[in-house]
Amino acid sequence: MSDSKQASTGFADAAATWNQRFATDDYIFGTEPNAWLREHAGVWQPGQRVLCVADGEGRNSVWLARQGLQVDAFDVAELGLAKARRLAEAQGVQVNYSLADCDSFDYGQQRYDGVVAIFVQFADPAMRERQFANIRNCLKPGGYLVLQGYTPKQLEYNTGGPGIASHLYTEAMLRSSFADFDIVTLRDYEAELNEGGRHKGMSALMGLVARKP
């Protein structure tokens, strides 16, 4: 990985970091979908096309495919994608997986009815700005973003997340980043997570559902 690529990932070497974490038979975030996603996935109809950003081991993309959606997903870690493909096969669904990071993936223009971004918090502020711009551009008019992440209060709980304040979400940040969208739901809340060994315990969360006009 080049120096420029290292600078763009948020971690010194995101692929190596996540491949190391995924190098276990266990699904480190579990195989069930994220609760915020499950609660809000009704914004899409079967047959619509949805993108899962940095999907890891596939728990969210596979679940969405089971709901009848056409799902594209990408991740920087080959080992994560291998586990995602196994999960999709075991559950009898198809997901179009790509090996890419958040900068190199081909998002396209107005390609998707939905984008899912769940705990994509390895991104530093510069990368996050590029990531959010790609999300805005790739959604069709009327498309929905469903996003969840940790807030700065998560640093007190230490039950998951990057542990880096600049990578965490605030309400003001998300309102500014998606100022041209219709905010359907934006919730700053605390809840008990039980998503494998990596997201476990009381957590400080931010959830967003936004519609592109």
N, C-alpha and C positions, 0 to 999 in steps of 0.2 A: 504494500500500500504506500502510495507516494505521500510526501509531506502535505501536499495540497489536499489530498483525499483524507488524510488524518485530520486536518484542520476542519473539514466539513462535517465530520461525523458526530461531534459532540463528545465522544470518548476518543482516546488516543487511537484505538483500533477497534471499531465497533464489531466488525465481523469476528475477530479473534475473541473478544469479550463474550459475545453471545454464543458462539460455537462452544466455548468452554462451559458456559452455563447450561446449554442444551445437551451436553455430552453425558446423558444419563437416561436410563430406561423410563424414568418417571417423567410425566408432563409437569414441568415446574410451576405452571400456572393453572394446572388442572385441565380437564377436557370439557367442562361446562362453559357456556358463554358468559361473558361479563353481565352482571345484573342490570346495569344501566342500559346496555344494548338490548337485552331481552325485554326490558320495560318499554323501550321506545322504537323497536323495530317495526311496529305497526305503521310507521310512516311510509313504508314501501309495500308494493303489491307484488305477488308472484310473477316472475318473468322479467322484472326490472333488473337493471345491471348495477351492481354495487362493488366498490373497491374497499378492501381492508388494507390499511397502511401499516407496515411493520407488524405483520400478523403473527410472527413467532411460530409456535407449534400448531396453530390452526384452529384453536378452540372456537373463535368467533366466526371465521370464514366457513368452517364446516357447518356450524349451526345455522348460519344464514342460508347456505345451500340447501339445508334440510327444510327450510321454509319456502323453498321454490324460487329463490332468487338466482340470477346468474352472477357468480362471484369471481372477481379477480382479486388476487392478494399477492403481496410481495414481502420479502424480508431479506436482510443482509446476511443471515446465517444459514449456510447449507444444511447444517444439522437440524435446525428448526424446521426448515422446509421439508426435509425427509420425514420428520415426525408428523408434520401436517398432512403430507400425502398419505401416510399410513392411516391416520385418523379418518381422512376422507374416504379411503377405500373401505375401512372397517365399517363406516356408517353409510356406505352405498351412495355417495354423492360425488360430484365432480366440481373441482375448483381449479381455476387457471392460476397456477402459482408461478412466480418469477423470482429469480435471485437478483436483487437490486437493493441499493440504499435509497434514502428519501430524495436524494438529488438525481440519481441516475435513472430511476424508473420513468418510463414513458407514460405520463398521466393523460396526454391528449388534451383536446379542447372540447368542452361540453360533451364528454363521453359517457358520464355516469349519472344515474338517477340517485345515487347515494354514495357517501364516503363514510367509513367507520375508522375512527382514530382513537384507540383505547390504550391509555398509558404509554403514549409515544413520547416519553420524556427524557430520552437520551439526547435530544436536540438542544443545543445551546441557543441563545436568542437569535443569532444570525441564521442558523439552520432552520429554526422554528419559523422565522419570517418567510423563508423560501418555501418551506413545507406548506404553510398556510396559503401562500400565493398559488401553489400548485393545486391545492384542494379547491380554492375558489374557482380557478380556471377550468378544472376538469369536470365540475358539476354542470349538468344541464340546468337551464332555467326551470325552477320548480323542484330541483333536486334538494335532498336533505343531507346535512352533516350531523352525525351522531358522534360526540366526542366525550371522553372522560379522562381526567388526570388528577393528580394530587395538587393540593394547595400548599403554600409555605408552612402552614401549621403541621403538615405531615412530618416536618423535621423533628417535632416534639414526640410524635408517636413512633417513628422509625420502624414501621411495619411493612415497608415496601417503598419503592421509588428510588430515584438516583441520589438522594441526599445532597442535592446541589440546589440552592435557593433559586438561582437564575433559570433553572429548567422547569420550575413549577408554575402553575397557572393561577391567575387571579381573575376576578370578575371583570375588572377594568381592562385587563389585557385582552380578554376574549371579546368583550364588547367593541374594543377598538379594532381588533384584527378582523372582525366580521361585521363592521359597521354598516356595510352595504347589504347585509343579509337581514331577513326577518327572524328575530330571536323568538323561537317557540317556547323554549324552556332554558333557563340558566339557573343552576342551583348550586349553592355553596353549602355543603352539608357534611355530616360525619356519620359513618356507618361501619359495622363490623364486616370485614371482608374475609372470605374463605376460598381464595383462588389459588390452590396449590400451596406450596411452601413459601413462595416469594411474596404473595399478597395475603397476609394472614393477620387478623387482629383489627382493632379499632383504627380507622383511617380518616384523614381529612381530605374530602373529595370535592371536585368541581365537575358538574355535568352540564353539557350543552347539547341542545337540539336547535339547529338553525336551517332556514330554508332560503335558497338562492332565488331572488325575485325573477 
